């Protein structure tokens, strides 16, 4: 079993790089990190060099990155994935530099989502220079789509150290890789893609201040403010350019009694199962997964 240490980043293709960056900095509040790489913009929210990278080109999610312990763990993961039938590509030095990691491998999950496992993601000690005061604390979680969330859970739990925290019927599986209620969620969707990227904020006040700011700036609110009964988090989903959905949330539960936790199942048709405050709910907009050529595996970049 491959041990995931943490989530690392989302890499997204955008047709209009300037518009995507403007929204991420001026509206979401992320910092645009310095970079000399043409056509790529790195956005920062916490100790990571970046948690979101926009790549100029075709619109759609390119990959979701997860960190493993070190290069030795990455090599073991590469072998395990290949033995289980996955086509694994090891990234080049130039690709690793763009991701600000030492090494990485790329492969597709059984549903077509491109995943990247990385070692030694760069840490920056300088305080984040946020684009605006949104109260962002950290990159919180990523949510992917798959046709069957139970099949998705079988993949994540058998291949990685992911444990189910809660089910929302057949609509969603919320999974943890550390004490946080979920760092990864899989929603039911016909095609692969990323249905949202989450940022934790410092307080409930930040959620509501951000709500007013978004409304005042004409941003489409998808859902919230509300409170999820699964993680207890107070949430706000909103739509950015090119169908990229962002979420602010505060107060996510931590599961400290690992042995004593029992996953619960919530009926998505039951009022209050998504929002305890009984607000209107609807499915977030998914940014589709870009199909990518799969070249022969290489051993460069080690």
N, C-alpha and C positions, 0 to 999 in steps of 0.2 A: 504494500500500500504506500502511496506517495503522500508525504506530509506537506500540506500547504502551510506556509508560515503566515501569509497575509495576502490581501488583495494588493495589486501593484498599480495598475493603470487601465485606462480605456484608450484605445487608438481608433480614431474616427475619420473617415474620408469626408471632405466637404467640397462642394462645387464653388462656394464663395467663402474663401478663407477669411477675408477682412470682416465680413458680416458675422461669421461664427465667432471670431476672436472678440469683436466688439460686444457681442451679447454675453460671452463668457466673462469678460472683465467688467464691463459697465453695468450689466444687469445681474449676473450671477455673483460677481464680486471676486473672481479668481485673479491671481497674479499672472501676467504674461512673463514667463522666464526668458532671460537672455539666451539667444541662440543665433548661430551663424548659418544654420541649415536652411537653405531656401525651400519654400513650400511647406514647411512644418512649423507649427506653433505649439509650444509646450506651456501648459497651464498648471499653476501650482496652488495647493490648498492647505498644505501641512508640511511635515518634515521632508517629504519626498521632493526630489528635484521637480517632478511633475506627476500628476495623477491623470491628466487628460492631455492627449496630443491630437491636434487637428492636422490632417495631411491633405494638402490641396489635390483635388482630383475627383473621382467618382464619389457621389454621396452614399454613405452607408458605413456601418461599423466594420472596422478592419479586424480588430482583435481585442480580447480582454486578457489582461496579464495578471498572473499570480506568482508570488515569490516563494521559493523554496530556500532551505537553509544555506546552501553553499554549492560550489561547483561539483563536489562529490555527490551531493543529493541530486543535482540536475542530471548527472551522468547515469545514476541509478534510475531516475525517472524516465530518461530516454530509453534505456534498455527495457524497462517494464512496459512502457507504452508500445514499443515495437513488438515485444513478445505477445502482447494482447491484440495485435493486428492493426494498430494505428500507424499511418504513414507520418513519420516525424522528420521535420527539417530543422537542422541546427542553423541558427542565424549567423551571418557574417559579422566581422568586427565592426564594419560600418553600420550595419543594422542595429547591433547592440549599442553602439555609441548613440544612435538616434533615440534609443529607448532609455539611455542613461543607466545601463546595467552592464555587468561584466560579460555575462553569457545568457543565451536564451534558446529555447527550442519552441517550435510551433507545430500544432497539429489540430485536427478538427474533432470535435466531440461527435458522437453518433448521430447528432441531429443537424450538423452542418455549421455549428458555431466555431469560429476560429479562436483557439486558446493559445496563450503563450506562457510558458513557465520560465522564470528568470531567476538569476542569482545575483546578489550584491547590487540591489537597486540603490542608486545614489541618494544620500541624505544631505540636506542643506541645513546648516545651523542658523543662518540668518533668518530673522523673523519674516514672515510672509508679508509682502507689500500688497495688500488686497486692493482690488480695483475699486471697491467701495466697502463700507462697514456693514457687512451682512451677518457678522457673528459666526462665520464658518470656523469650525474646529478641526475637521478632518474629512477625508474621503471615507464615507461610511460603508457603502456596499454597492454591488452591481447586480442587475437583474437581467437574465437572459430568457429567451423563448425556446420552447421545445413542444412538439406535438403532444407528448404524454409526460406529465410531470412525475409520474411514478417510475417510468422508464428512466427519466433524467436522474431521479434520486438513486436508482440502482447503479447508474453509471458513476455518479459523484461519490457515493458511499463505498463502492467496491474498488474504485480506482484511487480515490483520495480519502483524506481523513474528515470528510464532510459528514455531519450528523444532522438529521432532521430535527428542527425545533418545533415547527407546527406545519400543519396542512391547511390549506383553504380549499377543501373538497378536492376536485380534480383540476382546479384552476391554478393552484400555486403550491410550491414547496419552498419553505424558508429554512435555510441551512446555515450552520455555524462551523467555523474552523478554529474558533477560540471562544472565550466566554461570551462574546457579544451574540445576542439572539440570532442575528443572521448577518453574515458578510456577503452571502450569495443567495439569490432567490431565482427560481425558475418558474416562469408563468406559462400557461398553456397558450400556444400560438402555432398556427399552421406552418409557418416558415421560421428559420433561424433568424435571430436578431437580438438587439439589446433594447429592452423596454424602458429602462431608466437607469440613471446614475445618481447615487445619493450622497449628500453632504450633511454631516452632523453639524448643528449649530449649538451655541453655548446656552441658550435659554429659550423658554416659551415666548418671551418677549421678542426675541429675534425672529421667530416664526411669524408672528403677527405683524411686526414691522416690515418684514420682507413681503408679506402678503399685500399690505397697502402700497409698498413701493412698486411691486409688479403690476398691480391694478392701475396705479397712477401712470405707469409707463406702457400701458396697452398690451401687456403680456397675457397670453392665454393661460388661464388657470385650469388645469385638468381636473384637479380634485383637492379639496381641503380649503382652509385648515380643518383637520380632523384628528382623530386618535385611533391608531390601530390596536385592537384588543390583543393581538398576538404578541407584539413586542412592547406594547404600551407607549410607543413613540407617537409624538404629535407631529403630523406630517403636512406637507404642502407640495403638490406636484404641479409643474408648469412646463410649457412647451417652448423649446428654443428653435432656432433655424434648422431646417432640413430634418424635421421630425426627431430631433434629439430631445428627449425628456429628462428634465432635472428634477430632483427632489431635495428639499430641506427637511430635516427632522430633528427632534430633540427628545431625549429621555428614553432611548432604547434600553430595553432590559438586558441585563447580564445574567447568564445562567452559571451560578457558582456551584450548585449541587449537581454535578454532572451525572452521578450515579442515580440520583433521585428524580431527575427530570423525565417526564413522560410527554411525548408529543401529543398535541391536541388536534382535533379536526373541527374546522369551522365550515358551515354551509354558506357558500357565497351568496345564495339567494335569500338567506335570512337577514332581515334588517338589523344593522348593527354589527354584522360579522366582519365588515371591512372598516367601518368608521363607528366607533362607540358613541360619537356625538350625533349620529343619525343624519349626517349630511349627505348630499347626493354623491354617488360614486359612479365612475365609469373607467373603462380600460385605458391605460396609458398608451400613448402612441409609440410604436416600435420603430427604431431605425433598423432597416433590414441589413442582414449580414452580406457583405460583399463576397462574391465568389472569387477565389484566388487560384492561380495556377500552382500546381504542386510539383516543384522541381525535384530532381533526385536528391536524396539526403547528402549532406556534406558534413565534414568534421572540422571545418574552419571555425575560427573564433573561440577556440578553447584556451 
